[in-house]
C-alpha cells in the first residue's frame, strides 16, 4: 500500500498541518500509520489517524502532542485513532 493524499478543493491551514503531521507520523511509526486525514468528528476531533495496530494509540497521541509542541500549535489537532478495520466499516 502506498501513500494516498486526498486534498479538498480549497486547502485550509489545518490541511497543511495535517500533511506535515502525516509525514512526521509515517517516519516515526513506519508501517503502523496507514492514513492521516482531516475530518470533522462528532466528538470534536479534527484529524483521523488510521493505524494497523491500535496498541500504538497512546504512543501516536504522544507523538501528535510532540508535533504540536514543536510547531507551536498545541491544541490545534484533536486526533481520533482508529484501526484499519474500524475505518473500513465507516
C-alpha positions in Angstrom: 0.0 0.0 0.0 1.4 3.4 -0.9 0.8 6.8 0.4 -2.6 8.4 -0.5 -3.2 12.1 -0.3 -6.6 13.4 -0.9 -7.0 17.2 -0.9 -10.1 19.3 -0.8 -10.8 21.9 -3.5 -9.7 24.7 -1.1 -6.7 23.9 1.2 -7.0 25.3 4.7 -4.3 25.9 7.2 -5.3 22.8 9.0 -4.9 20.7 5.8 -1.4 22.0 5.6 -0.7 21.0 9.2 -2.3 17.5 8.5 0.1 17.0 5.6 3.1 17.8 7.8 1.7 15.6 10.6 1.3 12.7 8.2 4.9 12.9 7.2 6.1 13.2 10.8 4.0 10.2 12.0 4.8 8.0 9.0 8.5 8.4 9.6 8.2 7.8 13.3 5.8 4.8 13.0 6.8 3.2 9.7 4.3 0.5 8.8 1.9 1.4 11.6 0.3 4.6 10.2 -1.9 3.9 7.3 -3.9 7.1 6.8 -4.0 10.6 8.3 -6.9 12.7 7.2 -8.6 16.0 8.1 -12.2 15.4 9.1 -14.9 16.7 11.4 -15.8 14.1 14.1 -18.9 14.1 16.3 -16.7 14.5 19.4 -14.8 17.5 18.1 -11.9 15.5 16.7 -10.5 17.0 13.6 -7.8 14.5 12.4 -8.4 10.8 11.9 -5.3 8.6 12.2 -5.7 5.1 10.9 -3.3 2.6 12.3 -2.5 -1.1 11.6 -2.3 -1.8 15.3 -4.3 0.2 17.9 -1.8 -0.9 20.5 0.2 2.1 19.4 -2.6 4.6 20.1 -1.1 6.1 23.2 2.3 6.5 21.5 0.7 8.1 18.5 -1.2 10.5 20.7 2.0 11.4 22.5 3.7 11.9 19.1 0.9 14.3 18.0 1.5 16.3 21.1 5.2 16.4 20.4 4.5 17.6 16.9 2.2 20.3 18.1 4.7 21.5 20.7 7.5 21.5 18.2 5.4 23.7 15.8 3.8 25.9 18.5 0.3 24.8 17.7 -0.7 23.0 21.0 -4.5 22.2 21.0 -4.9 22.6 17.2 -5.0 18.8 16.5 -7.7 16.7 18.2 -6.9 13.2 17.0 -9.1 10.2 16.6 -7.1 7.0 16.4 -8.8 4.1 14.7 -7.8 0.7 13.3 -7.9 -0.1 9.6 -10.8 -2.5 10.2 -12.8 0.2 12.1 -12.0 2.8 9.4 -13.3 0.4 6.6 -16.6 -0.1 8.4 -17.4 3.7 8.3 
